[in-house]
Amino acid sequence: MLLLVADQSGPLEDVAMFHRRTAGAETNVAIGLARLGLKVGWASRLGADSMGRALLAAMRAEGIDCSHVTSDPAQRTGLMFKGRTVDGSDPPTEYHRRGSAASLMAPADIDAAWLCSARHLHATGVFPAISASALATTERAMALMRAAGRTISFDTNLRPALWPSREAMREAINALALRADWVLPGIEEGELLTGETTPEGIARFYRERGASLVVVKLGPAGAYYDSADAGSGRVPGFPVAKVVDTVGAGDGFAVGVLSALLEGRPVAEAVRRGAWIGARAVQVLGDTEGLPTRADLDAAAL
């Protein structure tokens, strides 16, 4: 989606000026990984409109391979408005993505050879929630990568308003999580999805069903991990003087964990990097402004 961020606090209908940014869980992670020097490909469908052109230009400027992004003249690009708060609370948001070009993606849009040329696939619970065809596309992409022996990460990223019921959401998201190697639920998401009330129980639920690593995000308290290779443990959160905007923090956390794991770093180090990037993300207004460069990581010894 394209994101319009309010320049002033208050109800969105009273805001006169907005700043244009990118948005979307998958795009946030793609940008974050690219900034750290990983080679990233992004597949999507956009409208052949000004918003689509702006979004595509922004992704290309980050060094992301957009060769498998389709611009459809018959459809429109998804749009999101985000307000501004002054007390660190979640800002008001408004989505215009139902029926967007991306929501019409179908399994036939997947270039299997291109997809499987990658060593890793990252998926979230947002895209499969926007339409039945998006869910089928996610399932197909994950099945292709698993058959090819590639690793898959899945951030549950629940959006209950996009599903017909909580039961349907729980069933679909858990089915996708069980196709992944690395599962990244938030603590409240994990409770809803598994019925467990502790990070240990949530992690055990997915580990017993095949995940090799589960990292449960605990907000300011950090994270708990359970790994087939590295055992289990907790990583504390990084102190933050002022929370500006929590939107995108989970995506920043995923960037840290995935980048470190793909570099061969130990699990505990990967989770620590995730907690650090998540803490950076909550201190800025946009979804990607807090995502670091490789130089930033080196300066922080992460």
Buried (B, 14 or more C-beta within 10 A) or exposed (E): BBBBBBEEBEEBEEBEEBEEBBBBBBBBBBBBBBBBEBEBBBBBBBBBBEBBBBBBEBBBEBEBBBEBBBBBEEBBBBBBBBBBBEEBEEBBEEBBBEEBBBBBBBBEBBEBEEBBEBEBBBBBBBBBBBBEBBBBBBBBBBEBBBEBEBBBBBBBBBBEEBBEEEEEBBEBBBEBBBBBBBBBBBBEBBBBBBEBEEBBBBBBBBBEEEBBBBBBBBBBBBBBBBBEEBEBEBBEBBEBEEBBBBBBBBBBBBBBBBBBBBEEBEBBBBBBBBBBBBBBBBBBBBBBBBBBEEEBBEEEEB
